[in-house]
Amino acid sequence: EAQVTQNPRYLITVTGKKLTVTCSQNMNHEYMSWYRQDPGLGLRQIYYSMNVEVTDKGDVPEGYKVSRKEKRNFPLILESPSPNQTSLYFCASKSTGVGLSNSPLHFGNGTRLTVT
Amino acid sequence: AQKVTQAQTEISVVEKEDVTLDCVYETRDTTYYLFWYKQPPSGELVFLIRRNSFDEQNEISGRYSWNFQKSTSSFNFTITASQVVDSAVYFCALSGLPRGGYNKLIFGAGTRLAVHP
């Protein structure tokens, strides 16, 4: 089954304790992205990656890191989490082949992070 | 700058009522794409529809219909004969032309729809 898999679904942590949220897709998509969802703000892009070893900042990258060493994986790293990073996080992917630049994003099921 | 506005924060209806979710967008691109996504209480994001800026035909899919009007920069979503299972948060989103091979999806703030029995 074609899917984007995020882990964990729920995570409660304390300020300053490094954490990683994993994301993996099995559709051989070139493009992957992380969003955070906050009430009243919709989804805002954190980082994106056009392909392996190519990453770039989205609209709200502060406090986050990403890496894209393999095509299928795109982990989100919070080196020193803070309470303002409490949010619902989504990983997404899509193909960017010819004629597909505006294909729909496929989203993971989300990771609800609470930083106390 | 690109922007998507969903002015309705929450809508509450009784089952079988028709309901329209509004979406207004801003973009300077002449070619762009509009999307609707559904987020049910379970939290996942479900793709509903994509339209490109050159196709203003309304679209109907079962009880769902979409009205795209470039003259008013709107892409409204109507659910006919709403059902409890339609209860969800609905997001409208905009994507412009690729810049450097990349085109970002801009989301509205979402409209929470509650359908009561």
Interface residues (C-beta under 8 A of the other chain):
Chain A: Y31 Y35 G40 L41 G42 L43 R44 Q45 Y48 M50 D56 G58 L88 F90 T96 S101 N102 S103 P104 L105 H106 F107 G108 N109 G110 R112
Chain B: V4 Q6 T9 Y33 F35 Y37 G43 E44 L45 F47 R50 N52 F91 S95 P98 G101 Y102 N103 K104 L105 F107 G108 A109 G110
